[in-house]
Amino acid sequence: MAKVLLYNITDADKLMKIRIAALRAGLEALEVKPADFAHPLGRLLGLEGYAPAEGEAPFADEMLVMEELSSPLLDAMRASNATVALKAVVTEQNKSWSSAELCRELRREHEAMRAWAPKKPVHQHRKKK
């Protein structure tokens, strides 16, 4: 069963909604504790070849990391208003990263996307005369 890693989801109702959505999507939801934020994502997912690590500072951001992309999970979370801003899928590139490294990268990407987002809707409806 593929896994989804959950970070800093402190709202009990939101956590329950995400856990139910994950179960229905066929995913095992794992809460990652701050003491484990330094470990490589691969290790947290139970993949072989990833040693424990130390030294990363914890972070407070809510974050969700999927072992594989799951549209049903994301759709169910959106429908139940249990959204998490920082989301990622584990890749060959990032599975050796610590949770803290991934969080920093996702924050950078999130801020870059917000900076480029249009301030007004792209398509505005005009009133007919």
C-alpha positions, -999 to +999 in steps of 0.1 A: +000+000+000+014+034-010+019+059+018+012+096+024+033+115+050+015+141+071+033+169+089+020+193+116-017+187+110-028+198+144-065+203+138-081+170+148-110+174+125-088+181+095-065+152+104-095+128+106-108+140+072-073+135+056-069+101+072-104+090+059-097+104+024-063+085+023-079+053+034-106+056+007-078+063-018-060+032-008-032+050+010-016+045+044-015+079+062+016+083+085+021+112+108+057+123+109+069+136+142+094+166+144+121+143+157+120+125+123+121+156+101+159+151+094+155+115+080+154+111+042+119+108+027+128+074+014+135+062+050+102+076+062+084+057+035+102+024+044+123+023+013+156+004+015+190+022+014+182+053+034+200+057+067+187+078+096+199+114+098+202+141+124+204+178+126+175+194+108+155+220+126+117+213+129+093+234+110+057+244+117+042+243+082+015+218+074+028+195+047+016+164+028+039+141+009+025+114-013+045+083-023+026+084-055+002+110-070-033+104-058-060+125-074-087+108-054-070+119-022-066+155-033-102+156-046-116+142-013-095+167+007-107+196-014-143+184-011-141+181+027-123+215+030-092+197+045-066+215+024-029+216+030-009+243+012+024+225+009+020+192-011+045+171-030+050+137-046+081+117-038+104+115-069+139+100-076+152+136-071+137+143-037+135+109-019+169+115-005+159+149+009+150+155+045+115+166+053+129+200+062+147+203+029+115+195+010+095+220+031+120+248+023+118+240-014+080+238-014+078+272+005+100+287-023+079+273-050+047+283-032+059+319-028+070+320-065+037+308-077+019+334-055+041+362-069+032+352-104-005+346-098-027+372-115-041+398-092-074+399-112-093+371-129-079+364-164-113+364-180-137+391-169-173+390-181-184+422-198-219+435-193-239+435-225-254+469-235 
